[in-house]
Amino acid sequence: MSEVVEHLLFRELPLEATHRRLGANMSRHDEWVLPASYGETGAEYAVVREGGAGLIDLSTRGRINVSGSEAVQFLNGLITNDMKTLAPGRWMRAAFPNAQGRLLGTVRVINRDNSFLIDTEYATHAQVQKLLERFTLAGDFHVADLSSETLMLTVQGARAFEIVGALLGQDNVRLEQDGVAVLKWREGDVTVIRATHTGEDGFDIFVSARDAAELWDALVAAGARPVGHDAFEILRIEAGQPRYLVDMNETNVVLESCLDDAVSFTKGCYIGQEIIARIHWRGHVAKRLAGLSLDDESEAIAHDLREAQVKTVDGKEIGRVTSAIRSPRLKRTIALGYLKYDYLAHGTPVRVLIGDEERAAQVVELPFVRGSWEQQISSPSEAKE
């Protein structure tokens, strides 16, 4: 495909020139041209997993600001989590379900004191915005899409606190896991949240498009290594983090996709609440996202696993694969997939059908890899500082 045609069919990141200056190998994903790697996918993976910190451009995600005196009331009727419990300077995960309790989008709701920033995956950006805008004429509820005027960068790895703190002040970014800080950067503001996409400690930084290139370069100068899409995909699967339109979609009931922390079972009514509550209080979902570890260590088979059937050892079909990669840490192929409830126990032996061949595998608990994020839970005082 020529560069001219590619430009017409695929969108470029605002930091495209920065990525190319750093020697990124660009590739197409989800209608975007993204940095697949900066030449060494293995090294990019390792810097996040082995004590350093990686810098990743996640600007394809959507950023929608919601404000107004009735914002909490309206949002509470749309999402699965309880807006009334979200204090200023905190963020939480939530889902937008339909009336049948099925998943229309997952988001993070960030309370910036006088407004709420809704961060959503690219695949659900338009849908979430449409759901929100339905209520703009119903009261004091205002919706503004900030995606074109802001960028989102994330720093992931054990050194994330050190590196982000070097730029923005360690006291300013000494945040709890769900903490939020609105800080000055150059002449503007940045919103910083402590969050993981990889199982490692991390910070997401929302910055204006005007200041983004300068912030990227400053983070690199402070010690963060640019990490491309290929390494990030390995990291997010190892961390058991599902992606919309890959590991979940609108056919999934919210509770099937390991989104329990995005759901309040004590709040009042919201769209889809009756179905979700009935499943929770009366039993369990029929199937659920789980991890699979294949006994075969071959690198090649991961590419053939998407949508592969999962069977019991005696041949009964019990699920399907959604994502798969070869894990550098575990030195084997791992996958995410949906399995029937009776087969979710850790260690359950199964078979995965790849073409005409069956490969031995076992069910494992998510996440596959536990990193510095878990260490941070037990040591919130930055003992490594």
Disulfide bonds with the S-S distance in Angstrom:
none
